[in-house]
Amino acid sequence: MDRLLLIIRYAWAAPASALGLLLAAVALCLGATCRVVNGVVEVAGGRFTRLFPLLPRVFHFEAITFGHVVIGLDHSLLAHLRTHEHAHVRQYERWGLLLIPLYLGSSAVQKLRGRNPYLNNRFEIEAFAKAAASPGGAHASVGKTDTNV
């Protein structure tokens, strides 16, 4: 039964993971490296880090999650943010591809209320709470590395 639930969670998040894998492929072409940690693909590093400042400010991030794929600036940063980003993975398992418009909608509502669209986003609040409850503090949680690619 546990294996069936795992398959369902991965399948439900698969469309978002496909988007994440597409972005990960671009990062890998720019020299990023890939690891699989606790069943989540983590991609970071390479020339992507140098191109990042060229993006419009609204697209700046330390790490971003799409389904079971996390893309970050570097692997040490991903290790620090792991619990937070893996909370977003669980959100994708719960909401599937619907998480993207729900996340953007939550940010829009906060912006209209004059609040911070990132820090007051309900999905970020949940991820920050999970990270704060983990051993090591607000973002820290170094998981088991399954594979280095």
Wavefront OBJ file of the C-alpha trace (Angstrom):
o trace
v 0.000 0.000 0.000
v 2.846 2.422 0.822
v 4.437 1.783 -2.578
v 1.117 2.478 -4.329
v 0.730 5.786 -2.464
v 4.290 6.734 -3.420
v 3.542 6.000 -7.102
v 0.349 8.082 -6.910
v 2.190 11.024 -5.291
v 4.907 10.975 -7.969
v 2.336 10.628 -10.776
v 0.191 13.496 -9.445
v 3.249 15.781 -9.275
v 4.660 14.503 -12.618
v 3.508 17.418 -14.834
v 5.250 19.901 -12.542
v 8.278 17.604 -12.318
v 8.418 17.558 -16.139
v 8.611 21.358 -16.127
v 11.344 21.151 -13.480
v 13.276 18.605 -15.542
v 13.108 20.899 -18.576
v 14.582 23.771 -16.532
v 17.106 21.368 -14.990
v 18.229 20.337 -18.489
v 18.971 23.990 -19.288
v 20.931 24.328 -16.023
v 22.846 21.110 -16.776
v 23.758 22.479 -20.223
v 25.189 25.472 -18.372
v 27.408 23.218 -16.263
v 25.182 22.538 -13.249
v 25.421 19.189 -11.490
v 22.635 16.893 -10.394
v 22.016 14.870 -7.233
v 19.082 12.804 -6.075
v 18.364 13.393 -2.382
v 15.527 11.593 -0.624
v 13.825 10.943 -3.976
v 14.108 14.559 -5.156
v 16.304 15.684 -8.069
v 18.482 18.618 -6.999
v 20.316 20.612 -9.690
v 22.720 23.447 -8.891
v 25.890 25.265 -9.835
v 27.586 25.850 -13.146
v 27.350 28.996 -15.246
v 23.691 29.325 -14.280
v 24.908 31.180 -11.184
v 26.593 33.834 -13.358
v 23.510 34.290 -15.561
v 21.157 34.552 -12.590
v 21.826 38.277 -11.860
v 20.775 39.072 -15.432
v 17.213 37.908 -14.738
v 14.586 40.507 -13.788
v 14.414 40.979 -9.998
v 11.021 39.269 -9.768
v 12.654 36.020 -10.951
v 15.489 36.000 -8.390
v 15.533 32.986 -6.081
v 17.998 30.892 -4.098
v 16.143 27.701 -4.945
v 12.916 26.866 -6.738
v 10.866 23.680 -6.748
v 8.799 22.136 -9.525
v 7.332 18.787 -8.500
v 10.198 16.496 -7.506
v 12.874 18.804 -8.956
v 14.681 21.539 -7.015
v 16.946 23.979 -8.827
v 19.315 26.096 -6.780
v 22.318 28.346 -7.043
v 24.697 25.821 -5.453
v 24.551 22.482 -3.665
v 25.691 23.809 -0.271
v 22.813 26.298 -0.387
v 20.412 23.491 -1.356
v 21.604 21.476 1.635
v 20.791 24.465 3.849
v 17.354 24.984 2.240
v 16.491 21.293 1.843
v 13.715 21.031 4.441
v 12.032 24.160 3.091
v 12.240 23.045 -0.553
v 11.178 19.483 0.258
v 8.101 20.965 1.964
v 7.261 22.419 -1.453
v 7.758 18.935 -2.958
v 5.119 17.639 -0.502
v 2.835 20.508 -1.568
v 3.169 19.389 -5.196
v 2.338 15.843 -4.099
v -0.817 17.219 -2.472
v -1.893 19.778 -5.110
v -0.211 18.557 -8.299
v 0.129 21.067 -11.107
v -2.609 23.144 -9.440
v 0.040 24.328 -6.987
v 1.453 26.774 -9.543
v -1.735 28.862 -9.996
v -2.619 28.466 -6.301
v 0.839 29.712 -5.302
v 0.643 32.661 -7.696
v -2.894 33.419 -6.501
v -1.798 33.416 -2.870
v 1.010 35.834 -3.733
v -1.406 38.078 -5.670
v -3.832 38.210 -2.741
v -1.010 39.166 -0.370
v 0.203 41.870 -2.766
v -3.339 43.297 -3.013
v -3.500 43.356 0.797
v -0.265 45.348 0.894
v 1.668 42.433 2.366
v 4.832 40.697 1.201
v 3.766 38.330 -1.627
v 6.572 35.877 -0.787
v 6.740 35.865 3.008
v 2.953 35.985 3.459
v 2.211 33.373 0.771
v 0.395 30.489 2.497
v 2.644 27.913 0.814
v 5.804 29.711 1.933
v 4.453 30.049 5.476
v 3.942 26.271 5.553
v 7.439 25.593 4.145
v 9.097 27.997 6.596
v 7.198 26.364 9.478
v 8.348 22.872 8.425
v 11.933 24.096 8.139
v 11.798 25.842 11.521
v 10.464 22.679 13.155
v 13.295 20.546 11.754
v 16.495 19.951 13.714
v 19.006 22.625 12.814
v 16.800 25.657 12.428
v 14.941 27.762 9.928
v 16.152 26.105 6.725
v 18.704 23.492 7.710
v 18.298 19.823 7.003
v 20.872 17.821 5.161
v 19.206 14.727 3.763
v 20.617 11.454 2.544
v 22.163 11.738 -0.896
v 20.993 8.830 -3.016
v 22.905 9.556 -6.207
v 25.401 12.031 -7.595
v 25.157 12.464 -11.347
l 1 2 3 4 5 6 7 8 9 10 11 12 13 14 15 16 17 18 19 20 21 22 23 24 25 26 27 28 29 30 31 32 33 34 35 36 37 38 39 40 41 42 43 44 45 46 47 48 49 50 51 52 53 54 55 56 57 58 59 60 61 62 63 64 65 66 67 68 69 70 71 72 73 74 75 76 77 78 79 80 81 82 83 84 85 86 87 88 89 90 91 92 93 94 95 96 97 98 99 100 101 102 103 104 105 106 107 108 109 110 111 112 113 114 115 116 117 118 119 120 121 122 123 124 125 126 127 128 129 130 131 132 133 134 135 136 137 138 139 140 141 142 143 144 145 146 147 148 149
